[in-house]
């Protein structure tokens, strides 16, 4: 951080269209636009969405200071207002300051590493049940299957409910709601949700579906009167320092946030994992050997994670290249100078892990998929803020340990049972919305017929 006596540096501005600013680039090819910002303004630079100015932070050092070093100087961006209809005004994504800290303290026990590890059998049981339904030779939409799988895991682990029969409808409702928020973030014209346009009608129907289901979960658990040890039970039992319980609105908003964000981002991550593995057969083979050697055909447990370092490296490298949360927004709460650049109260900031993870000083040949970047020796040589797939500071993802374990167990389990083959003509390319989605791509399922302790004697079903 700059000293008070240092001369402020002017924040550079990129060339833009009059009146419209960069909204066309932001809306049509966001990742390319972010990379352009990082090239032309390697520390920080200003762009506009229509008349609204934003500072794009490309420097990992400045980003780390904003995310973690000056937490009280920044709040979630004004862009999160587009998420309020989906997550509610009490969501951790929206809250700031003491309300945010209080709600995180309430939820934190559920996401402690020890408790998360105890969920390994539930995660693998759901994974095995899902994979058992994939038929030999079947063509599957990989993103769709990953979405359904993680939805089941979130339902069972956080709410004690199996969403199997509802998976398609609930996933579609989440997708429609997220697309609506994404549309608003890149649009100059924001029509009230009450206006009966086709887009608004679809969004309202999706939001009503999600809100109604969360309210049903809460009512059903209250009526049952049992403590299932999951997050919903803890929220119902929670009392603040004055003995007050969470309101119905707070309960619904927290359930919506954890349900929607909790399965969608992990599903995107798993989809990218398959996308890169199918395009890097040498990595696929190395990873397959590790899975077979360590497990010998038995289901993975939380303890096995420590014995599978290459899986951890592949998971992290896929997060580096394709972080599901590819943009983070902040609003400046008070005047501050960082690395010589003055940030004024009320200004809006945008950071992108997608560009931060492509800094050549930390990740040479940044577009290459190289899991070896995340060996313990390599990680020790990089500053922590060079890799921020889950954010950092007071707003770091509360479920990051859960997501890491879930992704590891599910990928391992899937690789034990099937081998995917990318269908001819299929490509895997980014199609970012509020998360770093990809295009729908399909793969053919090949089931393993036999398995030795180290993979010897295995064969693919014909």
N, C-alpha and C positions, 0 to 999 in steps of 0.2 A: 504494500500500500504506500502511496506517496506521502511525503511529509507535508505539513501545511504550507511550508515556504516554497515548495517546488512549483515551477510554472505549469499551469494546466496545459495539456496537449489538446489541440482541437480534434474532435472526432470526425474522421473523414466521411464523406458521403459518396455513394455510388451514383452513376448516371442513370436517370429514370425518365419515364414519360411524365409530361405535365399532367397534373390533376390525378391521374390514375396511379402514379408511382410505379411500384413493382408488383401490383396485385395480379397481373396476368401471369408473370413468371411464377409467383408464389402459388397460384392456383393450378397452373398447368403442369409444371415440372419442379416441384418444391425442392427435391434433393439437388438438382442441378443448380437451382437458385442459391441454396445454402452453400454449395461448393464455390459458386462464383463469389459470394460474399466473403468466404474464407480466403480465397485467393487474392481478391482486390483489397481486402481490409483484414490482414492477418491478426490484428489485435482486436479491434472493434470498429464497426462501421454503421452508418445510418441508412435506412431505407424507409419507404412509405407504403402503406396499404391504403390507397386513396389518399385522403388528407392526413391520416394518422401516422406519425413517425415511430419507428422502432430502432433500437440499437441492437445490432447482431453481434454477439460476443463470440469471437473465434479463438481467442487465446485461452488455453487451458488454465493458465495462472489466474487470469481475470475471472474465468468461469468458476474456479475453485473458491475464490474470495467471495463471489456473489452467492454461491450455493451454500457454502459452509462458514466462511470467515466473518460474515456480517449478516447473520440471519435476521436481526432485528431491523436492518435497513431495507429489507426487500420482502415483498409479499407475493403470493401467486398472481400471475398476470391477469389483466382485464379480459384476456381471451377465455379464461375459465368460466366467465359468465355464460358462455355458450353451452357449458356442461351442466349448468344448474338444473335445467329441465330433466336431465338424465340422472344425475347423482344427488340432486337436492342441495339446499343451501347449508346443510350440516355436514357435508362430505369432507373428509380429510383433504381431498384435492382442492377444496375451496377455502377451508378454514385457515386462519393465521393467528399467530400469537398464543395467548393463554388458552383460548378455546381449542386450538389445534393441539397444544401440548396435553391438555386434559384428556381429550379423546384418544390420543395416542397412548397415554399411560393406561387407559382402560383396556385397550386392545392388545397392548404389548405382550401380556402373559401368554396369549394364544400363539404368538409367533416366536416365542423363545426357542432357540435351537434344540433344546432337550425335548420340548413338547412336539416340535415339528418332526423330529426324528421318530417319535412314537407313532406317527401316522404312516410309516412306510408300508405296513401290511395292508392298510386300507387303499393306499395309492396303487400298489401292485395288483391287488385283487380287482380293482376297477379296470386297470389297464389290461390284465389278462382276460377279463370278461369281454372287453371291447374287441381286443385283437382276435379272440376266438370266433367272432362273427365275420371276420374277413375270410372270404373263400379263395381257394387256390385259383389263380388266373384272373381274379376279379380286377376290374379297373376302378380305382378309387380317386376321389378328389382329396388330395392330402390335406389342404387347409381345412376343408369341411370336417374331415375325420378328427383332426387335431382339436378343432373347436368343440366338437361333441365330447371328446375324451376329457378335456380339461374342465368342461362344464360339469361333467359327472363328478370329477374329483373335488371341485370347489363345493358343489352341492352337498356331498357326503361329509367332507372334512370340516366345513365351516357351518353348515346348517343341518347336518344329520339327515339329509334327504337325497334320494336317488332321482335325478332329473332325466333318466333315460327316455321315458315316453315323451317328455316335453322338450328334449334337447333341440330338435329342429326349430320349433316355434320360438323358444327363448333365445337361441342363437340368432335367429333372423331379427328378433326384436332388438337385441343389442346392436347388431350390425346396422339396422335402419336408424336407430337413435344416434349412433356414432357418426354415420354419414350425414345426418342432419346437422349435428354440431360442427362437423368438418365443413359443410357448405356455408354455414354462417361465418366461420373463421376466415374464409377467403372471399366473402361477398361484401360489397359496399351497401347493399340494400337488405335490411333485416326486417322482414315482415313479421308482425306479431304472430305467435303460434296459434292464436285464436282465429286468424283469417283462414277461410276454408279453401286454401290452395291444395292441389294434389299432393305436393311435398309435405305441407303441414298436416294434412289428414293422415298420411302414412306415418309421420313422426308421432302424432298424438296417439294413434292406435298402438304403435310400438311402446311408447312410454306408458300408456295405460296398462298394457299387458304386463310389463315388468313391475310397475308399482302394485298392481293387483296381486301378483304372485308373491311379492315380498310381504304384503300385508297378510296374505293367507298363511304364510310361514309363521309369522309372528303370532297370529291368532291361534293357530294349531298348537304351537309350543306352549302358549299360555294356558290353553284349555287342558293340555296333557299334564301340565304342572310338574314336569320332570326336568332335572338338570342332566343334559346329555354330555356335558363336558366340552361342547363345541362353542364357537364364538357367539352364536345366537343365545345360548344359555347364559353365557357370561354377561352379555349386554342386558339381558332381562333382569339379571340379578344385581347389576351395577347400581351403586348409590354414590352420589358425590359427598363432599365433606359436610353438607347440610342435610344429608339423608334423602335427597331427591333422586328419583329414578329418571331414566331417559324418557323423553316424550315419544309419542307414537311417530311423530315426524322424524325425530332423531334416529329412532330405531330403523324406520324405513329407509332413510337416507344412507345410513351406514350399511345396511344390507344391500342396497342397490350398488353402492360403490364397490364393496367387496365381491359381489356377485359378478358385476359387469367387468370391472378392471381385473379382478382376480383370475378369471379364466381366459379373457381375451388376449392379454399380453403374453401369457405363457403359450397359448395356442399359436400365436404369431411366431414366437421364438422356436417352438418345435417344428413348425412348417419351414422356417428358414434353415433349421438344422438338416431336415431332409433335403431341402433344395440344394444346399451346398454339398452334402454327402453324395447325392446322385450325380453331381457334376465333378466330383473329385474321387474317383474310384480307389485311388491309392490310399486316401485317408479312410474311406469306408472299410477297406480290407484291414488296415491296421487296427481300427476301432473294433471290427468284428472279432479279430484275434484276441484282443484284450477282454472283451465280453466273455468269450468262450473259455479262455484260460482261467480267469478269476472265478467264474460262476459254475462252470461245468454243467450247465443246464438247470440249476436251481434258481428260484426267484431272487432278485436282488434285495438287499436290505440297506438300511441307512449306514450300517457299518461297512458295507462293501464299497461305498463311495470313496473311502480313503485308499482303497486298493486299486482304484481305476483312474490313475492320473491322466491318461490320454483322453478319456471321456471328458474330464474336467477341462482339459485344454481345448477340445473341440467345441464344447459348450460355450466357453468364454470367447473363442475366436469368432464363432457365429454371432455372439452378442456384440462383439467389436464391430464387425462389418454391418450388421443389420439390427441395431438396438430397437426393440419394439417402441420404446418411448424415445422417438427420434427428435423431439423438440420440447424444450422446457421454457416456460415464460415466467417473467418476474416483473413486478412493478416497484419502482424506487419509492421508498417511504420517507427518506430524508436525504438532503444533499450529502454526497460522499465523493471522494476522489480515490480512484483505484488505478494503480500503475500510471499515475499522472493524468488520467482521463476523468473529467468531471461528469458525474451523473446527478441530475437534478430531480428533486421530489416530483413525483407524478409521471416521470418518463417510463416507457415500456421497454423491456429487454427481451431478447430471444436468444436462447442457446440451443445448440444442436449436438447431442452426443454423436450423431452420424458424422459430422465434420471434425469434432474433437478427436474421435477415434481414428482419423485419417491424417493426423499430424506426423509428417515424415521423421521428425526428430525423435519421436517415440516409437513409431511403427514404420520402418523402412519398407518400401514397396507396399504401400498401404492397401492397394486394391487386391493383393494376393491373399488367398486363404491359406494361412500358415499357423496351424495349431501350436507349433513349437514356440510361438511368441509367448506362450503362457506357461512355460516351465517355471518352477520356483526361482531358478537363477535369473531368468529373463524378467520376471515380475519384480524382483528385488531391485533391478536396475532402473525401473520406471517410477516416477512419482505417482502417488495414489490418484491424483486428479486427472491423470492421462486416460483413465478408463472409468467411465461413470454411467454404465448402462442402467443402474437403478437410481440415478440422481445422487445427491450428496447433501450433507447437512441436516437441518431439522425436517426437511421434506423428503429425505431418502425413503425409498419404498419400504414400507413396514413389512411386507411379505417377501423380502429378497431371499432369506434363508429357505422359506417354504418353496419359492419358485425354483431355486437351484436344486433342492432335493427332488422336487416333483419332476423337473425336466430330466434329471439324471436317471431316476428310476424308470420313468416311462420310456425314454429312449432305449435304455438297456433292455427292458422287457420286450419292446417291439423288435429289437434286433435279434433277440433270442428266438422269436417265433416266426418272423417273416423277413424276406428280403424284398425291397422295393426296386422296381425297374422303371425308370422314366420312360413314358410312352413316346414313340417317334413324333417329332414335330413339336414337342412340348418345351416351353421355355419357362424359366423362373426369373421374373423381373419384379422390381419394386413397384407397388401401386399404393403409395402412402396416403393414409387418411389422417386421423388423429394419432394412429399408431402406424408403424412401418409395415403395413400389409404388403402382400405380393399378389400377383395375378393367380387365378385359380389354375392349378396344374394337377395332372393326373399321373398316377403310377400304377403299374401292374403288380399284384401281390404274388409272391412265390413263397410257399410255406416250406419250412425245413422238415424233413421226414425223420431224421435220426441225428443224434448228437452224442459225441463222446465227451470226456471230461475236459478236453482241450480243443473240441471242435472236430477231432479226427472222426472219420466215418460218417460225417454229415452228408446229406445230399438234399438237393432241392426237389420238391414234388414236381412231377411232370405234368 
